[in-house]
Amino acid sequence: MMMPIQYFWRHPLAEEVREEGRVEALAEVILRILRVRGIDVPDAVRARVEACRDVDQLIRWLERAVHAARADDLFALD
């Protein structure tokens, strides 16, 4: 007899939970990159990054964080 829990990982709710975790992790990494590079992160920038739920956008910001001179540079091309 198969246990229903075995199918949980394919359930839409499980996919949503994984996606939310990925979004939160990307936001955290963006902010960490800026912090490690010694770049001040104003509250408005932190709030915008943490509020974003678009994985593709977060990945673009992550790539920009590597070369940014200021935290606002994340949003320069948007």
C-alpha positions in Angstrom: 0.0 0.0 0.0 1.4 3.4 -1.0 1.4 6.2 1.5 -0.1 9.5 0.3 3.0 11.4 1.6 5.0 9.9 -1.3 3.1 12.1 -3.7 3.4 15.3 -1.6 6.5 16.5 -3.5 4.5 16.5 -6.8 1.6 18.4 -5.2 1.1 22.0 -6.3 1.4 23.2 -2.7 4.8 21.6 -2.4 5.9 23.3 -5.6 4.7 26.6 -4.2 6.6 26.1 -1.0 9.8 25.2 -2.9 9.4 28.3 -5.1 8.9 30.6 -2.1 12.0 29.1 -0.5 14.0 29.8 -3.7 12.7 33.4 -3.8 13.7 34.0 -0.2 17.1 32.5 -0.7 17.8 34.6 -3.8 16.8 37.8 -2.0 19.1 36.9 0.9 22.0 36.2 -1.4 21.6 39.5 -3.2 21.7 41.4 0.1 24.6 39.4 1.4 26.6 40.0 -1.7 26.1 43.8 -1.3 27.0 43.6 2.4 30.1 41.5 1.9 31.3 43.9 -0.8 30.9 46.8 1.7 28.0 48.4 0.0 25.4 50.1 2.2 21.9 48.8 1.6 19.2 51.4 2.4 15.9 50.2 3.8 14.1 51.0 0.6 16.4 48.8 -1.4 16.2 46.0 1.1 12.4 46.2 1.1 12.2 46.1 -2.7 14.5 43.1 -2.9 12.7 41.2 -0.2 9.2 42.0 -1.7 10.1 40.8 -5.2 8.6 37.4 -6.0 9.9 37.2 -9.6 12.7 34.6 -9.8 14.0 36.0 -13.1 14.1 39.5 -11.8 15.9 38.4 -8.6 18.5 36.5 -10.8 19.1 39.7 -12.8 19.6 41.7 -9.6 21.9 39.0 -8.2 24.1 39.3 -11.3 24.1 43.1 -11.0 25.0 42.9 -7.3 28.4 41.4 -8.2 29.4 44.5 -10.0 27.3 47.2 -8.4 29.0 50.3 -7.0 25.9 51.3 -5.0 22.8 49.3 -3.9 20.6 51.4 -6.3 22.6 50.0 -9.2 20.6 46.8 -8.9 17.6 48.7 -10.4 19.4 50.9 -12.9 18.3 49.0 -16.0 14.7 48.2 -14.9 
